[in-house]
Amino acid sequence: MDYKNKTILITGASSGIGRELAIVLADFGNNIVVTARRENLLQDLKREIEDKGSKCLFFAGDATDPKHADLVVRETTKTFGKIDIAILNVGVGPASNTIKDSREVILGKMRTNYDTLINFFVPVIAQMKSQTTPCMIAHLNSLATYFGIPMQGDYTAAKAAGRIFLDTARMELKHFGFKHVRIQTIHPGFVATEAVKDDGIPAPNEISEKEAVKYILNGLRREVHENRFPFSTALAVRIGRLVPTWLRTKILLSEAAADY
Ligand SMILES: NC(=O)c1ccc[n+]([C@@H]2O[C@H](COP(=O)([O-])OP(=O)(O)OC[C@H]3O[C@@H](n4cnc5c(N)ncnc54)[C@H](OP(=O)(O)O)[C@@H]3O)[C@@H](O)[C@H]2O)c1
């Protein structure tokens, strides 16, 4: 999918991968709509986007609130008439412990990583079904979506739920004849963003935000269903899915911190 002169919504764009994506996409004469809770960061981002010649709207709000998502989609289409690409990027995965954490912490991770996806998916898909030109929903998932991983149990579960939901949405779009709507899940390995700097989770083959954005843009262009990167981590995960559970457990536990 081409990303020039398009209307592009990016959720969770005040920092990290979402922010870097917005800045790079601003080079291509797009209408860029960005969301997050930290309004001051979105204001700075809007200035940077406009300095590069793209248009920008920002909406400060909490993506766990469905009303926020409805408003963003409504106002975006009122201003720009359509949404060509929606990059649903909100998500966090600080270190966790399935056998110590409270219900609130575990379910909170589901709200931030899964509910935020669904809150935007529902109004975006309704809008895109009404459009006629090619358009795409791309979800920032993770390579940590295929099996449980120590220190990331709640996060991996939420990302797995998102992946399976979108797999089904892709089938149903085809079944019901909405061939112009593409669904992509983006599966980065470890990316060196501020959010994960001191999280204590081992991060082999970590790549920079800039590298991650290059992979993401390449995936959007090629319209792959699942964009997994970098190759080394994607290959390790693929092998991890094939080996017996006892061996995968042994390898993953050998990487986990002694206490957390
Ligand atoms: N970094 C990695 O290693 C890595 C690897 C694989 C996948 N990912 C995925 O990539 C995405 C971006 O991660 P990142 O590392 O760039 O993290 P980040 O810098 O913390 O970005 C997360 C963004 O989401 C926003 N956000 C969080 N909770 C929100 C809420 N309730 N409502 C609205 N906005 C919210 C944050 O903004 P506010 O705080 O201002 O709201 C921020 O803009 C996530 O989905 C993550 O799971 C990251």
The ligand as a MOL file (V3000), in Angstrom:
LIG
                    3D

  0  0  0     0  0            999 V3000
M  V30 BEGIN CTAB
M  V30 COUNTS 48 52 0 0 0
M  V30 BEGIN ATOM
M  V30 1 N 9.4250 -1.4590 22.0340 0
M  V30 2 C 9.3940 -2.7480 21.7540 0
M  V30 3 O 10.3530 -3.5010 21.9850 0
M  V30 4 C 8.1740 -3.3490 21.0940 0
M  V30 5 C 8.2900 -4.6320 20.5520 0
M  V30 6 C 7.1720 -5.2170 19.9590 0
M  V30 7 C 5.9820 -4.5270 19.8990 0
M  V30 8 N 5.8910 -3.2800 20.4270 0 CHG=1
M  V30 9 C 4.5900 -2.6180 20.3580 0
M  V30 10 O 4.7300 -1.3720 19.7050 0
M  V30 11 C 3.7670 -0.4470 20.2140 0
M  V30 12 C 4.4810 0.8330 20.6300 0
M  V30 13 O 5.3940 0.5500 21.6710 0
M  V30 14 P 6.5840 1.5430 22.0830 0
M  V30 15 O 7.7200 0.7030 22.5220 0
M  V30 16 O 6.7730 2.5560 21.0280 0 CHG=-1
M  V30 17 O 5.9960 2.1690 23.4250 0
M  V30 18 P 5.6620 3.6600 23.8850 0
M  V30 19 O 6.7200 4.6240 23.5020 0
M  V30 20 O 5.2870 3.5620 25.3280 0
M  V30 21 O 4.3790 3.9910 23.0160 0
M  V30 22 C 3.1030 3.6480 23.4160 0
M  V30 23 C 2.1680 4.7480 22.9600 0
M  V30 24 O 0.8560 4.3790 23.3490 0
M  V30 25 C 0.2670 5.4420 24.0800 0
M  V30 26 N -0.6360 4.8890 25.0610 0
M  V30 27 C -0.3840 3.9790 26.0330 0
M  V30 28 N -1.4960 3.7310 26.7390 0
M  V30 29 C -2.4700 4.5130 26.1980 0
M  V30 30 C -3.8390 4.7170 26.4920 0
M  V30 31 N -4.4490 4.0680 27.4950 0
M  V30 32 N -4.5380 5.5910 25.7280 0
M  V30 33 C -3.9410 6.2710 24.7200 0
M  V30 34 N -2.6540 6.1120 24.3930 0
M  V30 35 C -1.9340 5.2490 25.1340 0
M  V30 36 C 1.4280 6.1930 24.7140 0
M  V30 37 O 1.1060 7.5640 24.8890 0
M  V30 38 P 0.5840 8.2450 26.2320 0
M  V30 39 O 1.3540 7.6540 27.3730 0
M  V30 40 O 0.8650 9.6990 25.9880 0
M  V30 41 O -0.8730 7.9470 26.2890 0
M  V30 42 C 2.4690 6.0840 23.6060 0
M  V30 43 O 2.2900 7.1100 22.6660 0
M  V30 44 C 3.0560 -1.1650 21.3670 0
M  V30 45 O 1.8480 -1.7150 20.9110 0
M  V30 46 C 4.0170 -2.2830 21.7230 0
M  V30 47 O 3.3620 -3.3880 22.2950 0
M  V30 48 C 6.9520 -2.6660 21.0300 0
M  V30 END ATOM
M  V30 BEGIN BOND
M  V30 1 1 1 2
M  V30 2 2 2 3
M  V30 3 1 2 4
M  V30 4 1 4 5
M  V30 5 2 4 48
M  V30 6 2 5 6
M  V30 7 1 6 7
M  V30 8 2 7 8
M  V30 9 1 8 9
M  V30 10 1 8 48
M  V30 11 1 9 10
M  V30 12 1 9 46
M  V30 13 1 10 11
M  V30 14 1 11 12
M  V30 15 1 11 44
M  V30 16 1 12 13
M  V30 17 1 13 14
M  V30 18 2 14 15
M  V30 19 1 14 16
M  V30 20 1 14 17
M  V30 21 1 17 18
M  V30 22 2 18 19
M  V30 23 1 18 20
M  V30 24 1 18 21
M  V30 25 1 21 22
M  V30 26 1 22 23
M  V30 27 1 23 24
M  V30 28 1 23 42
M  V30 29 1 24 25
M  V30 30 1 25 26
M  V30 31 1 25 36
M  V30 32 1 26 27
M  V30 33 1 26 35
M  V30 34 2 27 28
M  V30 35 1 28 29
M  V30 36 1 29 30
M  V30 37 2 29 35
M  V30 38 1 30 31
M  V30 39 2 30 32
M  V30 40 1 32 33
M  V30 41 2 33 34
M  V30 42 1 34 35
M  V30 43 1 36 37
M  V30 44 1 36 42
M  V30 45 1 37 38
M  V30 46 2 38 39
M  V30 47 1 38 40
M  V30 48 1 38 41
M  V30 49 1 42 43
M  V30 50 1 44 45
M  V30 51 1 44 46
M  V30 52 1 46 47
M  V30 END BOND
M  V30 END CTAB
M  END
